[in-house]
């Protein structure tokens, strides 16, 4: 296991389900772009925190995730090896929506419309 902090976009809409135990699990695929290649991350969020992702995040939306990861190696149909990172998400951040208005306070405690 290793620590993961990644910013990327959802490759498809998230999927949420409730297990027979009553616990919720939300899964989504995160794509990050480097200079030379992209990285695929299979992300999992447990419990009610996944409700935010399931209800407000869709394919193409940006998200920042923090959690623990592990590398999963698999064999493709053609026999070559592939891999992806599986992330158990502890925290996530969504960028502010463009149609929202925010108030930022400066160090003199004056309200400044953003």
N, C-alpha and C positions, 0 to 999 in steps of 0.2 A: 504494500500500500504506500501511496505517496500523496502529498498535498497538491491540490489543483486549484488554481484561480484562473478562470478563462472568460474571455469576452467573445461572443459569437452570435450567430443567427440560427433560429430554428430551421431545420431542413424539412420538417413537416409539422402539422398540428400536433400538440401534445395529446396523450391518451391517459385518461384517469379511470381507475376502476376501484371498486371496493371489494376487499377480500372477504372470505367467509367468516373471518375473525372480526369483521367490522372495520378493520384498518384500511385507510385509503392509500393508494400508491399512484403517483403520476410519473409517466415516462415521456421523455422527449429526446430528439437527436439534435445536438448542437454542432454546428460547423464553424471552425475557426480558420482564418486565412493567415498564413505566414507569407514570407517573401517568395518562397519557391513552391510551397505546397499547402494543402488544406489538411486539417485534422478533424476526424469525426469522433464525437464523444456521445456515448449512450448515457443519458442522465436520468437519475431516479430521485424523486422527492417523496418522502413518507409523511403521512398524516395530513392534517388540514391545511398546512402551508402550500400543498400542491393545488388547492382550490384556486389560488391567485393565478397560478400558471395556466391551469385548465380553462379558466374563465376569461383571462385577459391577454394571454400570449398566443399568437398564431404563427403559422409558417412565415418565415422571413423576418419576424420581429427579433430585435436584439435583446440579449440578456447577459448578465455577468453572474457566473456561478462560482461558489467556493465550496470545496468538499474534499473527500478522500477518493483517490482513484486507483485503478489497477489496469494493467494492460491485458487485453484478451486477444489471444492469437487463434486464428481459425483457418481452415483449409477451404479455398474457393472451389467451385465446380470444376475448374480447369486444372486443379491440383496445386496451384500456387498458394503460398501462404499470405494471409492478410492480417490486419490487426486493427483494433479500435480501443479507445480508452473508455472504461466504465466508471462513471462518477456517481458516488452517493452524495447528493447535494445537501450541505448543512445550511448554507445561506445563499440567497440570490438577490440581485438588484435589477430593477427594470429602469430604463431611462425615462425621464419625465415625458409626458405626452405633450405634443406641440400645441394642443388647444387648451392646456391648463395654464392658469396664471399662478405665479409663485411670488411670495414676498420674501426678500432677502434682507436680513438685518446686518448693518455694518457694525464696526466696533464701537461706535458712538450710540448704539441702540436706536438709530433712526430707521424707520421702515422705508425701504426703497422698492418700488414696484420693479419686478424683473421684466 
